Amino acid sequence: MFPCLRKFSFTAFLAVIFTLLGLSACNLPGGAAPTQTAAPTSAVTPTPQPTALPSPTPTAVPKVLTICVGQEPGTLYPYGGTSRSMWSVLEAVYDGPIDVRQYIAQPVILQDMPTLANGGAVLQQVEVKAGDEVVNADGALVTLQKDAKWDGVTPIKLDQLALTFKIKAGIKWSDGQALTAADSLYSYQVASDKDTPVSKYQIYRTQSYEVVDDSTVKWVGIPGYVPSSYESLFWIPLPKHAWQSLTPAQLLTSDMAAKKPMGWGPYQVDEWVAGDHIRLVKNPQYFRASEGLPKFDVLVYRFLGEPADNKLEALLSGECNVVDNTSLLDADLESVLDLQKAGKLKAAVTQGPEWEFLAFGIKPASYDDGYQPGSKDRPDFFSDVRTRQAFAYCINRQAIIDKQLLGQSSIPGGYLPPNHPLFMKGLLPLPFDPEKGKSLLDQVGWKNFGTDASKPRVAAMVATVYPGTPFVVDYVTTEAPLRVEVAKLIVANLADCGVQVNLKVLPVNQVYQPGPDGVLFGRNFDLAQFSWAAGVMPPCQLFESSEIPSAANNWLKINLTGYANPAYDAACQAARYTRPEDQAAYVANQNAVQTLFASELPVIPLYFRTNLAVTRPDFCGLQMDGTSRSDLSNIEAFDEGGTCKP
């Protein structure tokens, strides 16, 4: 049981024997026995010399990675929350299953992404009949029925998409059980349950999701639903063998799912100390372990709380290796850049995909039952595109970026960042030209009478506004410090053009409250500043007329401006439904809708939001990419010091 001790005992025993033999032999020539001439005296046994114990092997010191995050996750159950801090942790528990980098889906535990070219995606026409669920040309899920356009009998054929996903061999859960297609099917079933609080958008557009064999799952869509990106149609595997005894409702609160979720990634959760940290250790079953990954033995997510400069102090003192972008370091951007120049840290700054904009309340909800100029409704300030363009000319967006973002962003020409593969090259924003803005306001009929520039313009010949109405509007935004400072600059810019703007800073829950009472989703604003994200697919749908939230759709749509333009709707639908395989038409249609958006300006793009993370100077491997769920998607490759590869 103790091999080192056995070795020592036998060696010591031999040493004693050979010592005794040596002493006897060295006293006698030729080793002859002595002749005893006297009575023997008491024999003295030589004391054996102790043999030194072998030096113990030094215990390896675990290599620890500490990441400071903005807030403590509420849960680690992927269907129990949506916070970025949750996904910062789950990137270590799950590797993939599909990562999105630079807007391109990359398989991690799948053999490949299905495409029409490799046969993993199959598109065919199917015949549908009255009573069938289909997705119509507007992207809405409807039940097919007889109407003014269809007699209910004539056959109709629609495109139907089928996708096959194959899991790589050798992927195991952290308990050693094989990860199979059944785990993805189980995940789909849990997500479909009424007690699981996740979007059912993709689920409702799924006709079937079935296991083909242990490594293969097949998705078939509702006829008419043909998305261009497929990554959201493979459901993230959940450990069926460990969780199937719990109901979907129980999974929401079970520590097994919420505190210590089982994964297949580089690390597994070891402990969660509320209010302080989450500790993870290496997953011995990680399928990339043979590559020497992950680089660290222990991973700790530490919650340092507010203010954000606490994170910088923790980084500078060595307590943290990384401060991720959930810490919202934007307000400390100047300090971060100065510390980077001094060589005390490394900063990673990226633009987008979130873009900040000023939205016009083109059609408030109060107009839904009809609007008459001069009524008690809010005046129709923004239906004339020239007014919206005038505002864009009057706002000095570059000055905002230079002052508040230290030049670390750019003015969007449209709704896509420049690194998006579908971004239209050469699409430029309207420049800062207040004289041009004033001229447009004059053309619309907003006149600046008198010499007092502090007084707002007045409607003289504005087609949709009662004469004599002053151009006075409310501007709503959240309490985020950066937004407030940006809003103040915009208010001053618009005042120079003769528009009086009353800034209203409201709690975030009030701004984003659901309709009909909510400011945004209830369409109860003149001007509002907030942001959206440009994902894998372009967000032209944000401004389609079919997406205007109203009582008719339970206020669940996303065109919060109320903007409606049949030409824009047609262009957006053409862009969304043209297949990428038809490259020329696909690019042409994407460019057409971007051009129309830049002209129509249902919102004024202000800047791309910056994603900021910082690391210690000797740290490597962090790849900032705003298109991922988090910026820690390659956490298994993080490293530090002399082992960093150039």
C-alpha positions in Angstrom: 0.0 0.0 0.0 3.0 2.3 0.7 5.6 1.4 -1.9 8.0 4.1 -0.9 8.0 2.8 2.7 8.5 -0.8 1.6 11.5 0.2 -0.4 13.0 2.1 2.5 12.6 -0.8 5.0 14.2 -3.4 2.7 17.1 -1.0 1.9 17.7 -0.3 5.6 17.6 -4.0 6.4 20.3 -4.8 3.7 22.4 -1.9 5.0 22.4 -3.4 8.5 23.4 -6.9 7.2 26.1 -5.6 5.0 27.5 -3.4 7.8 27.7 -6.3 10.2 29.3 -8.6 7.6 31.7 -5.9 6.7 32.8 -5.3 10.3 33.4 -9.1 10.8 35.4 -9.5 7.7 37.6 -6.5 8.1 39.0 -7.8 11.5 40.3 -11.1 10.2 43.0 -11.8 7.6 41.5 -13.9 4.9 38.3 -13.9 6.8 39.4 -16.7 9.2 37.5 -17.2 12.4 39.1 -15.8 15.5 40.5 -18.1 18.2 38.7 -17.4 21.4 41.3 -17.0 24.2 39.3 -15.3 26.8 35.9 -15.3 28.2 33.7 -13.3 25.9 32.6 -9.9 27.0 29.2 -8.6 26.4 28.7 -8.1 22.6 27.9 -4.6 21.4 25.7 -4.5 18.4 26.6 -1.6 16.0 23.9 1.0 15.6 22.8 1.2 12.0 23.1 4.6 10.3 19.6 5.9 9.3 19.0 6.0 5.6 17.7 9.4 4.3 14.1 9.4 3.1 13.7 10.2 -0.6 12.7 13.9 -1.2 9.0 14.2 -1.7 7.8 15.2 -5.2 6.7 18.9 -5.1 2.9 19.3 -5.3 2.0 21.1 -8.5 0.4 24.5 -7.8 -3.0 24.7 -9.6 -3.0 27.3 -12.4 -6.0 29.6 -11.5 -7.9 31.9 -13.9 -10.0 34.6 -12.2 -12.6 36.5 -14.2 -14.4 39.4 -12.7 -17.9 39.8 -14.0 -20.4 42.6 -13.8 -23.0 40.9 -11.7 -23.8 37.5 -10.2 -26.0 35.3 -12.4 -29.4 34.6 -11.2 -29.1 31.0 -12.5 -26.9 28.8 -14.7 -29.8 26.9 -16.1 -29.8 27.9 -19.8 -33.6 28.0 -20.0 -33.9 29.9 -16.7 -32.2 33.2 -17.6 -30.8 35.3 -20.4 -28.1 37.5 -18.7 -24.7 37.9 -20.3 -23.1 37.1 -17.0 -24.9 33.7 -17.0 -23.5 32.9 -20.5 -20.0 34.1 -19.4 -20.0 31.2 -17.0 -21.8 28.7 -19.2 -19.1 29.2 -21.9 -16.9 27.2 -19.6 -19.5 24.5 -18.9 -20.7 24.1 -22.5 -18.3 24.5 -25.5 -20.7 25.6 -28.2 -22.6 23.6 -29.3 -22.4 26.2 -32.1 -20.4 29.4 -31.8 -21.1 32.5 -33.8 -18.0 34.5 -34.7 -18.0 37.5 -37.0 -21.7 36.7 -37.8 -20.8 33.2 -39.1 -22.0 30.1 -37.3 -19.2 27.7 -36.5 -19.9 24.1 -35.3 -18.2 23.0 -32.1 -19.6 19.6 -31.2 -21.3 19.1 -34.6 -19.5 17.6 -37.5 -20.6 20.4 -39.8 -23.2 23.1 -40.2 -26.0 21.8 -42.6 -26.1 23.6 -46.0 -27.8 23.0 -49.3 -24.4 22.4 -50.8 -23.3 19.6 -48.4 -26.8 18.0 -48.3 -27.4 18.7 -44.6 -30.1 21.1 -45.7 -32.9 20.0 -48.1 -35.4 22.4 -49.5 -38.5 21.0 -51.3 -42.0 22.0 -52.2 -44.9 20.5 -50.4 -48.6 20.8 -51.0 -50.7 22.4 -48.2 -54.4 22.4 -47.6 -57.0 24.3 -45.6 -56.4 23.9 -41.9 -52.7 23.4 -42.2 -50.3 25.6 -40.2 -48.0 27.6 -42.5 -45.8 30.7 -42.4 -47.1 33.4 -44.7 -45.1 36.0 -46.8 -45.0 38.3 -43.7 -43.3 35.6 -41.7 -46.4 35.1 -39.5 -47.6 31.7 -38.4 -51.2 31.2 -39.6 -53.7 28.5 -40.2 -54.4 28.2 -43.9 -58.1 29.0 -44.7 -60.3 30.2 -47.5 -60.3 33.9 -48.0 -60.7 36.5 -50.7 -57.4 35.5 -52.3 -57.9 31.7 -52.1 -60.9 29.5 -52.8 -59.8 26.9 -50.2 -59.6 24.1 -52.9 -56.9 25.0 -55.5 -53.7 23.3 -54.4 -51.0 25.5 -52.9 -47.3 24.5 -52.7 -44.9 26.1 -50.3 -41.2 25.6 -49.6 -40.3 23.3 -46.7 -36.9 23.1 -45.1 -35.3 20.0 -43.5 -32.0 20.1 -41.6 -29.8 17.3 -40.4 -27.4 17.8 -37.5 -24.7 15.3 -36.7 -22.8 15.3 -33.4 -19.1 14.5 -33.3 -18.0 11.2 -31.9 -16.5 11.1 -28.4 -18.4 14.0 -26.8 -19.2 13.1 -23.2 -20.9 14.7 -20.3 -18.7 15.6 -17.3 -19.9 12.4 -15.5 -18.6 10.2 -18.4 -21.9 9.4 -20.1 -22.0 9.8 -23.8 -23.7 12.9 -25.2 -26.3 11.8 -27.8 -28.9 13.1 -30.1 -31.5 12.1 -27.5 -30.1 14.9 -25.3 -30.9 17.5 -27.9 -34.4 16.1 -28.4 -34.9 16.2 -24.6 -33.8 19.8 -24.6 -36.3 20.6 -27.4 -39.1 18.9 -25.4 -38.2 20.9 -22.2 -38.0 24.2 -24.2 -41.4 23.4 -25.7 -43.1 22.9 -22.3 -45.4 25.7 -21.1 -43.6 26.0 -17.8 -40.2 26.8 -19.5 -40.0 30.6 -19.9 -38.2 30.8 -23.3 -39.3 32.1 -26.6 -41.4 29.6 -28.5 -40.8 31.4 -31.9 -38.7 28.6 -33.4 -40.7 25.9 -31.6 -43.9 27.0 -33.2 -42.3 27.0 -36.6 -41.0 23.4 -36.1 -43.1 20.6 -37.7 -40.9 17.9 -36.2 -37.6 17.4 -34.3 -36.6 13.7 -34.2 -33.7 11.5 -33.4 -32.4 9.6 -36.5 -29.6 7.7 -34.6 -27.4 8.2 -31.5 -25.5 11.1 -33.2 -28.1 12.5 -35.6 -31.1 14.7 -35.1 -33.4 16.0 -37.9 -35.4 19.3 -37.9 -38.3 19.9 -40.3 -39.9 23.3 -40.5 -43.5 24.4 -40.9 -44.2 24.9 -44.7 -43.2 28.4 -45.7 -40.6 28.9 -42.9 -37.2 29.0 -44.6 -34.7 30.9 -42.5 -31.3 31.7 -43.9 -29.4 30.9 -40.7 -29.8 27.5 -38.9 -27.8 27.7 -35.7 -30.9 28.3 -33.5 -32.6 25.1 -34.9 -30.3 22.8 -33.1 -31.3 22.7 -29.4 -28.5 22.8 -26.9 -28.2 19.3 -25.4 -29.3 18.8 -21.8 -28.3 15.7 -19.8 -31.4 13.6 -20.1 -30.0 10.7 -18.0 -29.4 13.1 -15.1 -32.4 15.4 -15.3 -35.3 13.4 -16.8 -36.8 12.7 -13.3 -37.5 16.4 -12.9 -40.3 18.3 -14.5 -39.6 21.5 -16.6 -41.0 23.5 -13.7 -38.7 21.8 -11.2 -35.7 22.4 -13.4 -36.1 26.1 -12.9 -35.3 25.9 -9.2 -33.3 22.7 -8.9 -29.7 23.2 -7.8 -28.8 20.4 -10.2 -29.8 22.6 -13.1 -29.5 26.1 -11.7 -26.4 25.9 -9.6 -24.4 23.0 -10.9 -25.4 22.3 -14.5 -23.7 19.3 -16.1 -21.9 20.1 -19.4 -19.3 18.7 -21.8 -17.1 21.8 -21.9 -13.6 22.5 -20.5 -14.7 23.0 -16.9 -17.3 21.8 -14.4 -18.9 23.8 -11.5 -17.3 22.9 -8.2 -19.0 25.5 -5.9 -21.1 28.6 -5.9 -20.7 30.9 -2.9 -23.5 33.4 -3.2 -22.5 37.0 -3.4 -18.8 36.2 -3.8 -17.8 33.7 -6.5 -18.4 30.6 -8.7 -15.5 28.1 -8.8 -15.0 25.6 -11.6 -12.4 22.9 -12.1 -11.1 21.1 -15.1 -13.5 18.6 -16.7 -11.5 15.4 -17.2 -14.0 14.3 -19.9 -13.5 17.3 -22.1 -13.2 16.2 -25.7 -10.3 18.5 -26.4 -8.2 17.6 -23.3 -5.7 15.8 -25.5 -4.8 19.2 -27.1 -3.7 20.4 -23.7 -7.0 22.4 -23.1 -8.0 24.1 -21.0 -4.9 25.9 -20.0 -6.0 26.7 -16.5 -6.7 24.1 -13.8 -9.2 26.2 -11.8 -11.6 28.9 -13.0 -13.1 31.4 -10.7 -15.8 34.0 -11.6 -15.7 36.7 -9.0 -18.6 39.2 -8.4 -17.1 42.6 -7.3 -20.2 44.7 -7.6 -20.4 48.4 -8.3 -18.8 50.8 -9.1 -17.0 49.6 -12.2 -13.6 50.9 -11.1 -13.6 48.2 -8.4 -13.0 45.8 -11.3 -10.0 47.8 -12.5 -8.5 47.9 -9.0 -8.9 44.1 -8.7 -7.2 43.7 -12.1 -4.3 46.0 -11.2 -3.8 44.3 -7.9 -3.7 40.8 -9.5 -6.9 39.6 -8.0 -8.4 39.2 -11.5 -6.9 38.1 -14.8 -9.8 39.4 -16.8 -12.6 41.9 -16.4 -15.3 40.9 -19.0 -17.6 43.2 -20.8 -20.6 42.5 -18.5 -18.8 44.9 -16.1 -19.9 47.9 -18.3 -16.6 49.7 -18.2 -17.7 52.2 -20.8 -17.8 55.0 -18.3 -14.2 54.3 -17.4 -13.0 54.1 -21.0 -10.6 57.1 -20.6 -8.9 55.5 -17.5 -8.7 52.1 -19.3 -7.0 53.6 -22.4 -4.5 55.6 -20.1 -3.7 52.4 -18.2 -3.1 50.5 -21.4 -0.7 53.2 -22.6 1.2 52.8 -19.3 1.4 49.1 -19.9 -0.6 48.2 -16.8 -3.4 46.3 -18.7 -4.6 45.3 -22.1 -7.9 46.6 -23.4 -10.1 44.9 -26.0 -12.6 47.2 -27.7 -15.1 46.3 -30.4 -18.0 48.0 -32.1 -21.4 46.5 -32.3 -23.4 44.6 -33.0 -25.6 46.8 -30.8 -26.3 50.1 -32.3 -27.6 53.1 -30.3 -30.2 55.2 -32.0 -32.8 58.0 -31.6 -36.2 56.7 -32.5 -39.1 58.8 -33.8 -42.6 58.3 -32.5 -43.9 58.4 -36.1 -47.2 56.9 -35.3 -48.0 56.8 -31.6 -50.6 54.3 -30.3 -53.1 57.1 -29.9 -53.2 57.4 -33.7 -54.5 53.8 -34.1 -58.1 54.8 -34.2 -57.4 57.7 -36.6 -55.7 61.1 -36.3 -57.1 64.5 -37.1 -54.9 67.6 -37.1 -55.9 69.8 -34.3 -57.3 67.1 -32.2 -56.2 66.4 -28.6 -53.8 63.8 -29.8 -50.1 64.6 -29.9 -49.4 66.5 -33.2 -48.1 64.5 -36.1 -44.5 65.7 -35.9 -42.6 63.1 -37.7 -44.6 61.5 -40.6 -42.8 63.8 -43.1 -39.4 62.2 -43.9 -37.8 65.7 -44.4 -38.3 66.4 -40.7 -36.6 63.2 -39.7 -33.7 64.0 -42.1 -33.5 67.5 -40.7 -32.9 66.0 -37.2 -30.1 63.9 -38.6 -28.4 66.9 -40.1 -28.8 68.9 -36.8 -27.2 66.3 -34.5 -23.4 66.3 -34.3 -22.9 62.5 -34.0 -19.2 62.6 -34.5 -18.8 65.1 -31.6 -20.8 62.7 -29.5 -18.5 59.8 -30.3 -15.4 61.9 -29.8 -16.5 63.3 -26.5 -18.3 60.4 -24.9 -16.7 57.4 -26.5 -13.2 58.9 -27.1 -13.4 58.1 -30.8 -13.7 54.4 -30.1 -16.9 54.0 -32.3 -18.3 55.2 -35.6 -21.5 56.6 -37.0 -23.6 53.9 -38.5 -24.7 54.4 -42.1 -27.5 52.0 -41.5 -28.4 49.2 -39.1 -25.4 46.9 -39.8 -21.9 47.4 -38.5 -19.0 47.7 -41.1 -17.7 44.2 -40.3 -21.1 42.5 -41.0 -20.8 40.4 -44.2 -24.0 42.1 -45.5 -23.0 45.6 -44.8 -23.4 47.8 -47.9 -20.1 49.4 -48.7 -20.3 53.1 -49.4 -23.4 53.6 -47.3 -22.7 56.8 -45.5 -24.7 58.6 -42.7 -26.0 62.1 -43.3 -23.3 64.6 -42.2 -23.6 67.2 -39.5 -25.0 70.2 -41.4 -27.3 72.3 -39.2 -27.9 74.8 -41.9 -29.2 72.0 -44.2 -31.4 70.8 -41.3 -32.9 74.3 -40.7 -33.6 74.6 -44.4 -35.5 71.3 -44.5 -37.6 72.4 -41.4 -38.4 75.6 -43.3 -39.5 73.5 -46.3 -41.8 71.4 -44.2 -43.4 74.5 -42.7 -41.7 74.9 -39.4 -40.9 78.6 -39.2 -38.7 80.5 -36.8 -40.5 83.8 -36.3 -38.8 86.7 -34.7 -35.2 87.1 -33.6 -35.3 85.1 -30.3 -33.4 81.9 -31.2 -34.3 80.4 -27.8 -37.9 80.1 -28.8 -39.0 77.0 -30.7 -40.2 77.0 -34.3 -43.9 77.2 -34.9 -46.0 75.3 -37.4 -47.1 77.6 -40.2 -47.8 75.4 -43.2 -47.0 71.9 -41.8 -49.5 69.6 -43.6 -50.2 67.4 -40.5 -49.9 69.9 -37.7 -52.4 72.6 -36.5 -51.0 76.1 -37.3 -49.4 77.8 -34.4 -48.3 74.6 -32.7 -44.8 75.1 -31.3 -42.2 72.4 -32.1 -41.8 71.1 -28.5 -41.3 67.4 -28.0 -40.3 65.0 -25.1 -37.2 62.8 -25.3 -37.2 59.6 -23.2 -34.2 57.5 -22.2 -33.0 55.4 -19.4 -30.8 56.3 -16.4 -27.7 54.8 -17.9 -25.0 57.6 -17.5 -23.7 57.4 -21.0 -27.2 57.7 -22.5 -28.0 60.7 -20.3 -24.8 62.5 -21.4 -25.5 61.7 -25.1 -29.1 62.9 -24.7 -28.0 66.2 -23.3 -25.8 66.9 -26.3 -28.6 66.0 -28.7 -31.0 68.3 -26.8 -28.5 71.2 -27.3 -28.0 70.4 -31.0 -31.7 70.4 -31.7 -32.3 73.6 -29.8 -29.8 75.3 -32.2 -32.1 74.2 -35.0 -35.2 75.6 -33.3 -36.6 72.5 -31.7 -37.3 72.5 -28.0 -36.7 69.1 -26.4 -37.7 68.2 -22.9 -35.4 65.4 -21.6 -37.1 62.7 -19.5 -34.9 60.2 -17.8 -36.9 57.2 -16.6 -36.1 53.9 -14.8 -35.3 51.2 -17.2 -38.3 49.0 -16.2 -40.6 51.9 -17.0 -39.1 52.5 -20.4 -39.3 48.8 -21.4 -42.6 48.0 -19.7 -44.9 46.0 -22.0 -47.7 47.7 -23.9 -50.1 49.3 -23.8 -48.7 51.3 -20.8 -45.0 51.0 -21.6 -43.2 53.9 -23.1 -41.6 52.0 -25.9 -43.7 48.9 -26.4 -46.9 50.9 -25.9 -45.7 53.5 -28.5 -46.0 56.4 -26.1 -43.1 58.7 -27.0 -42.1 61.5 -29.2 -38.3 60.7 -29.2 -36.7 57.8 -27.5 -33.0 56.6 -27.2 -32.3 52.9 -26.9 -30.5 50.2 -28.9 -31.0 47.0 -30.8 -28.5 44.3 -31.9 -27.7 43.4 -35.5 -27.5 39.6 -35.4 -26.6 37.1 -38.0 -29.6 38.2 -40.1 -30.1 41.9 -40.9 -32.7 43.6 -38.7 -34.8 45.3 -41.5 -37.8 43.6 -40.0 -37.6 45.9 -37.0 -39.3 48.6 -39.2 -41.8 46.5 -41.1 -45.4 47.7 -40.8 -46.5 44.1 -39.8 -44.2 44.5 -36.7 -46.0 47.5 -35.2 -47.1 46.6 -31.6 -50.8 47.2 -31.0 -53.8 45.9 -29.1 -54.5 43.6 -32.1 -51.3 41.7 -31.5 -51.2 42.0 -27.7 -48.4 44.6 -28.0 -45.9 41.8 -28.8 -44.3 43.3 -31.9 -41.0 45.2 -32.3 -41.5 48.2 -34.7 -41.8 50.7 -31.9 -41.7 53.8 -34.1 -45.0 53.0 -35.9 -43.2 53.6 -39.2 -45.2 52.1 -42.1 -44.1 52.2 -45.8 -45.2 49.6 -48.4 -42.1 50.1 -50.4 -39.9 49.4 -47.4 -42.0 46.3 -46.5 -41.5 44.9 -50.0 -37.8 45.6 -50.0 -37.3 44.0 -46.5 -39.3 40.9 -47.5 -37.2 40.5 -50.6 -34.0 40.8 -48.6 -35.3 38.3 -46.0 -36.6 35.7 -48.4 -33.9 35.6 -51.1 -31.7 32.6 -50.6 -28.0 33.3 -49.9 -27.2 30.7 -52.6 -28.6 33.2 -55.2 -25.7 35.5 -54.4 -26.3 38.3 -56.9 -30.0 38.8 -56.0 -29.3 38.3 -52.3 -26.7 41.1 -52.1 -28.8 43.4 -54.4 -31.9 43.0 -52.2 -29.9 43.5 -49.0 -28.4 46.7 -50.4 -31.8 47.9 -51.6 -33.4 47.8 -48.2 -30.3 49.3 -46.5 -30.4 52.2 -49.0 -34.1 52.8 -48.3 -33.6 52.7 -44.6 -30.8 55.3 -44.8 -33.1 57.6 -46.7 -36.3 57.1 -44.8 -34.7 57.2 -41.3 -37.4 55.8 -39.0 -34.6 56.1 -36.5 -31.4 58.1 -36.5 -28.4 55.8 -35.9 -26.1 57.5 -33.4 -23.2 55.1 -32.8 -22.2 51.5 -32.4 -22.1 50.6 -28.8 -18.6 49.6 -27.6 -17.9 46.2 -26.0 -15.0 46.7 -23.6 -13.0 44.1 -21.7 -9.6 44.3 -20.0 -6.9 41.8 -19.1 -3.6 41.8 -17.3 -0.7 42.7 -19.6 0.7 39.1 -19.8 -2.7 37.5 -20.6 -3.6 36.1 -24.0 -6.4 34.4 -25.9 -9.3 36.8 -25.3 -11.0 37.3 -28.7 -13.6 40.1 -28.5 -16.5 39.4 -30.8 -19.8 41.1 -30.2 -21.7 38.5 -32.3 -21.1 35.7 -29.7 -23.3 35.1 -26.7 -20.3 36.3 -24.7 -16.7 37.3 -25.3 -15.5 34.2 -23.5 -16.5 31.6 -26.1 -12.9 30.5 -26.5 -12.2 30.3 -22.8 -10.5 26.9 -23.1 -7.6 28.6 -25.0 -7.0 31.5 -22.5 -3.4 31.6 -21.2 -0.9 33.8 -19.6 2.8 34.5 -19.2 5.6 32.8 -21.1 3.3 30.0 -22.4 1.3 32.5 -24.5 1.8 31.9 -28.2 2.7 35.0 -30.3 
